Amino acid sequence: MKAGAASILGSVVLPRGGEGLAGSCGQPCAAATGVEMVVNVLERRGISVGPAVRARVNAGGDPDDLTIWVIRALHVKDAAEIFLDA
């Protein structure tokens, strides 16, 4: 991981009681934390998250998808790019 990406992830605040994407609180909590992580990473990088992207991220409760989107959020130039297949 690039140094910039590590500092962005280090500065993203997780909700209290959350332990990340694989926290002990189970899948619903992990999904909520993943949704927040995706949006937080994009916004922290100065990338605008419009209503359509926010709605799609909120609808995606699959932890695997959320993990992929968080990783992509570290590198994209536009928020909608997190949904593009590589």
N, C-alpha and C positions, 0 to 999 in steps of 0.2 A: 504494500500500500504506500502511496506517495506521502511525503511528510505533510503536505497541505491537507490531504484527505484525513490523515490521523488527527490533525488539530481540529478539523471541523467536527469529526465524530466525538472527540473529547469534549467539545464545547456544547454539544447537543444535550439538553437536559431531559432526562427521563422522568416520568411522573413518579411521585412517591409510592413506594411499595412495588414498583416495577423493577424487574431485574433484566431488562432487555428482551429481545425477541424470544428467548427460550426461558423466560422467568418461571418461577415456581408457582405462579398464580394460574397457570393453565392457558389453553388456547385463546379464550376470549380476551384475557388480559394481554397476551402476547400480540394478538391482532391489533388491539387498541394502541399498544406501545409501538408497533411497527408502523401503523398509520401516522402516528405523531412523529416518528423518526423520519419517514419519507418527507413529510411537509417541512419539518424543522431543518433538515439538511438542505433542502432546496432553498428555503428562505434565508438560512444562514449564509449561503453562497451568493445571496443577492438575486436569486431567480424568482420571478413572480409566479405564484401558484394561483391560477385562475379557478373559477368555480367548476368548470368541467373536469379539470385534473383533480381538484380536491374531491369532487363527488365520486370519481372513479376510484381514487385511492381509498376513500371511506367505504366504498362498496366491496372492495377487495379484502376479504377476511382471511384468505389463505396465507399462512405464515411463509410459505415458500415464495409466493409472488411478492409479498411485502419485503422479504429479504433481498430478492433480486432488484426491486425498485429502489431500496435504500442504497445498494451498491451502485446502481446506475445514477442515482441522484448525486453521487460524488463527482461525476464526470460530464454530465449533460450540459448543454448550453441553453436548452429550453425545457421546461417542466414536462411537456408532453412526450419528450424523447424517452422518458423512463419506461413507456409502454411499447416501444419499438423492439422487435426481435432483432438480435444481433446477427 
